[in-house]
Amino acid sequence: MLMRTKINIFLGLVVIVFSVLNIVWNHNYRLLTNESRNVQTISRNIVAINKQLLTEYSQKISGVEIQQKAVKLLGMKLPEKTKNIDL
């Protein structure tokens, strides 16, 4: 009888310890999931801004905006013929 009571107390304590560890683990997992979601959102924003900046930079490099402004504002015409110069 005494041995049975000790085993029941021990098993009860084991169940309580595992329950507390499970609660702590689930809480940490939830915090990690929220942190991961926040990092993914920030990463998507950074990628979107980077793509926008690359697009703007490539447009400036290509001179499309400059050419369009020259045609509209200054009334310039695009060249009809181009001559290749061999060096």
Backbone as CSV, one residue per row, in Angstrom:
resi,resn,N_x,N_y,N_z,CA_x,CA_y,CA_z,C_x,C_y,C_z
1,MET,0.824,-1.192,0.000,0.000,0.000,0.000,0.871,1.260,0.000
2,LEU,1.888,1.280,0.833,2.778,2.435,0.908,3.551,2.609,-0.398
3,MET,3.982,1.488,-0.980,4.704,1.547,-2.251,3.795,2.058,-3.372
4,ARG,2.548,1.645,-3.357,1.586,2.072,-4.369,1.330,3.575,-4.274
5,THR,1.243,4.104,-3.079,1.034,5.537,-2.867,2.236,6.332,-3.373
6,LYS,3.447,5.831,-3.099,4.661,6.515,-3.576,4.705,6.543,-5.107
7,ILE,4.338,5.438,-5.718,4.343,5.376,-7.188,3.307,6.339,-7.745
8,ASN,2.117,6.399,-7.139,1.070,7.319,-7.602,1.510,8.777,-7.457
9,ILE,2.163,9.104,-6.356,2.659,10.479,-6.144,3.731,10.801,-7.183
10,PHE,4.636,9.848,-7.395,5.700,10.058,-8.389,5.105,10.258,-9.783
11,LEU,4.170,9.416,-10.185,3.537,9.552,-11.490,2.767,10.864,-11.607
12,GLY,2.107,11.263,-10.520,1.405,12.552,-10.521,2.365,13.713,-10.737
13,LEU,3.517,13.670,-10.064,4.525,14.725,-10.227,5.097,14.725,-11.655
14,VAL,5.303,13.548,-12.222,5.806,13.452,-13.590,4.805,14.074,-14.551
15,VAL,3.526,13.794,-14.366,2.500,14.363,-15.230,2.479,15.882,-15.104
16,ILE,2.586,16.398,-13.892,2.586,17.854,-13.673,3.808,18.493,-14.335
17,VAL,4.981,17.874,-14.183,6.206,18.421,-14.771,6.085,18.441,-16.295
18,PHE,5.616,17.330,-16.878,5.453,17.298,-18.327,4.405,18.295,-18.805
19,SER,3.368,18.507,-18.032,2.348,19.487,-18.399,2.932,20.896,-18.417
20,VAL,3.715,21.219,-17.400,4.340,22.549,-17.340,5.318,22.715,-18.498
21,LEU,6.120,21.685,-18.778,7.062,21.759,-19.893,6.322,21.911,-21.225
22,ASN,5.190,21.250,-21.366,4.396,21.360,-22.583,3.843,22.775,-22.743
23,ILE,3.372,23.377,-21.676,2.867,24.753,-21.720,3.981,25.714,-22.114
24,VAL,5.152,25.548,-21.511,6.293,26.419,-21.826,6.706,26.239,-23.280
25,TRP,6.772,24.987,-23.742,7.166,24.723,-25.123,6.172,25.349,-26.106
26,ASN,4.878,25.182,-25.843,3.868,25.757,-26.733,3.934,27.282,-26.753
27,HIS,4.188,27.888,-25.604,4.313,29.352,-25.534,5.514,29.816,-26.351
28,ASN,6.652,29.136,-26.187,7.848,29.508,-26.951,7.638,29.292,-28.448
29,TYR,6.939,28.225,-28.804,6.660,27.952,-30.210,5.772,29.047,-30.808
30,ARG,4.780,29.504,-30.049,3.901,30.575,-30.518,4.687,31.866,-30.706
31,LEU,5.569,32.187,-29.753,6.396,33.386,-29.880,7.318,33.286,-31.104
32,LEU,7.895,32.112,-31.316,8.776,31.921,-32.460,8.011,32.037,-33.773
33,THR,6.794,31.506,-33.804,5.966,31.606,-35.011,5.621,33.058,-35.315
34,ASN,5.254,33.816,-34.290,4.940,35.238,-34.490,6.167,36.003,-34.973
35,GLU,7.310,35.704,-34.392,8.554,36.371,-34.797,8.896,36.025,-36.249
36,SER,8.706,34.772,-36.600,8.965,34.342,-37.979,8.037,35.056,-38.954
37,ARG,6.782,35.193,-38.584,5.817,35.884,-39.444,6.212,37.353,-39.618
38,ASN,6.653,37.990,-38.537,7.081,39.390,-38.628,8.311,39.540,-39.515
39,VAL,9.257,38.621,-39.380,10.475,38.679,-40.190,10.130,38.463,-41.665
40,GLN,9.205,37.554,-41.967,8.801,37.330,-43.353,8.135,38.570,-43.938
41,THR,7.317,39.255,-43.147,6.661,40.479,-43.620,7.706,41.551,-43.930
42,ILE,8.653,41.725,-43.030,9.712,42.715,-43.243,10.536,42.339,-44.468
43,SER,10.827,41.052,-44.622,11.603,40.593,-45.775,10.861,40.860,-47.082
44,ARG,9.566,40.616,-47.105,8.786,40.898,-48.316,8.799,42.385,-48.633
45,ASN,8.684,43.226,-47.612,8.728,44.675,-47.832,10.079,45.099,-48.402
46,ILE,11.143,44.531,-47.878,12.485,44.877,-48.358,12.655,44.446,-49.802
47,VAL,12.176,43.249,-50.141,12.288,42.766,-51.518,11.484,43.656,-52.462
48,ALA,10.288,44.080,-52.030,9.462,44.944,-52.880,10.135,46.296,-53.113
49,ILE,10.691,46.873,-52.058,11.388,48.160,-52.194,12.615,47.999,-53.083
50,ASN,13.336,46.894,-52.918,14.519,46.654,-53.740,14.145,46.540,-55.223
51,LYS,13.057,45.824,-55.517,12.616,45.713,-56.908,12.224,47.071,-57.471
52,GLN,11.552,47.881,-56.664,11.146,49.206,-57.111,12.375,50.069,-57.404
53,LEU,13.348,50.021,-56.512,14.565,50.808,-56.713,15.333,50.330,-57.948
54,LEU,15.396,49.024,-58.159,16.080,48.510,-59.343,15.373,48.939,-60.621
55,THR,14.045,48.951,-60.597,13.288,49.391,-61.772,13.548,50.862,-62.061
56,GLU,13.501,51.687,-61.018,13.761,53.116,-61.210,15.183,53.356,-61.702
57,TYR,16.130,52.613,-61.152,17.520,52.778,-61.554,17.711,52.366,-63.012
58,SER,17.105,51.249,-63.403,17.273,50.803,-64.789,16.611,51.777,-65.760
59,GLN,15.507,52.407,-65.338,14.881,53.405,-66.208,15.779,54.617,-66.368
60,LYS,16.443,55.030,-65.303,17.343,56.172,-65.406,18.551,55.839,-66.258
61,ILE,19.036,54.616,-66.118,20.189,54.204,-66.902,19.832,54.146,-68.385
62,SER,18.660,53.632,-68.693,18.292,53.463,-70.093,17.975,54.793,-70.771
63,GLY,17.660,55.805,-70.012,17.400,57.114,-70.591,16.013,57.262,-71.181
64,VAL,15.111,56.361,-70.870,13.757,56.437,-71.421,13.063,57.716,-70.950
65,GLU,13.196,58.029,-69.692,12.540,59.244,-69.175,13.123,60.499,-69.814
66,ILE,14.423,60.522,-69.953,15.073,61.689,-70.554,14.615,61.854,-72.005
67,GLN,14.552,60.751,-72.703,14.133,60.807,-74.104,12.678,61.274,-74.220
68,GLN,11.819,60.777,-73.365,10.407,61.182,-73.409,10.247,62.662,-73.062
69,LYS,11.002,63.160,-72.083,10.923,64.573,-71.730,11.438,65.441,-72.882
70,ALA,12.503,64.984,-73.523,13.051,65.763,-74.635,12.054,65.848,-75.778
71,VAL,11.361,64.764,-76.029,10.378,64.767,-77.117,9.183,65.640,-76.748
72,LYS,8.690,65.526,-75.518,7.480,66.259,-75.122,7.749,67.739,-74.850
73,LEU,8.720,68.012,-73.990,8.929,69.395,-73.548,9.701,70.239,-74.565
74,LEU,10.734,69.673,-75.141,11.587,70.456,-76.029,11.206,70.326,-77.493
75,GLY,10.300,69.410,-77.784,9.869,69.240,-79.164,10.921,68.598,-80.051
76,MET,11.841,67.891,-79.439,12.885,67.235,-80.225,12.294,66.026,-80.942
77,LYS,12.945,65.659,-82.023,12.506,64.494,-82.781,13.552,63.397,-82.645
78,LEU,13.073,62.176,-82.714,13.998,61.051,-82.683,14.720,60.970,-84.017
79,PRO,15.960,60.560,-84.018,16.693,60.468,-85.282,16.077,59.401,-86.181
80,GLU,16.017,59.729,-87.468,15.451,58.784,-88.429,16.508,57.818,-88.920
81,LYS,17.731,58.306,-89.038,18.820,57.455,-89.484,19.928,57.527,-88.454
82,THR,20.590,56.416,-88.277,21.758,56.397,-87.423,22.923,55.872,-88.214
83,LYS,24.073,56.389,-87.920,25.270,55.991,-88.655,26.198,55.272,-87.686
84,ASN,26.658,54.092,-88.076,27.605,53.355,-87.262,29.015,53.826,-87.604
85,ILE,29.769,54.075,-86.584,31.143,54.513,-86.787,32.055,53.355,-86.449
86,ASP,32.854,52.963,-87.417,33.804,51.872,-87.205,35.110,52.452,-86.725
87,LEU,35.617,51.882,-85.677,36.888,52.373,-85.146,38.045,51.512,-85.562
